[in-house]
Amino acid sequence: MTEAQTHYDANPKAHPGLHVIAAVEAVKGALALSAASGLELLGPAPLQRWIGELIKRFHLDPEHGSLAWLAHTISPHSVHLAAAVVLAYGLLHLIEAWGLWKAKAWASWLGCLGAALYLPFDIYAMFRHPGWLATAVLIINLIVVWVLARDILKRRQ
């Protein structure tokens, strides 16, 4: 390898793959912030009504099962807690997006590890629910892991 090939270009414009992943992460972060805001604005009553409608529509037992448990668990405190978790998730994705856009090493590590954590679930989903959607999600996630891992490896050379 020549010197030009082994030198890592720190210019963020030299990494269009990172920019694509950063844009996706920014959208995920913005959606999560919107969801957190929605949870805080709605509160528990509409959520309980919505779950009650699901139980009626699908003729489920209103006293037993996971949806019944969820309906009984929803309270102002649980909605605030859920909103806080979703807010933290959204902020993490926005911070990761900024770091990837600026070609920061820590963001490549964060993104690679985060995407790799989803791979076992993607593989399970592909076997449990085979089809083009499960396959596409797995392939996209593998590409994300590959792009970020390649960036990390280029930095180490």
ABEGO torsion letter per residue (X at the ends): XBAAAABBBABAAABAAAAAAAAAAAAAAAAAAAAAAAAAAAEAAAAAAAAAAAAAAAGBBAABEAAAAAAAABBAAAAAAAAAAAAAAAAAAAAAAAAAAAGBAAAAAAAAAAAAAAAAAAAAAAAABBEAAAAAAAAAAAAAAAAAAAAAAAAAX
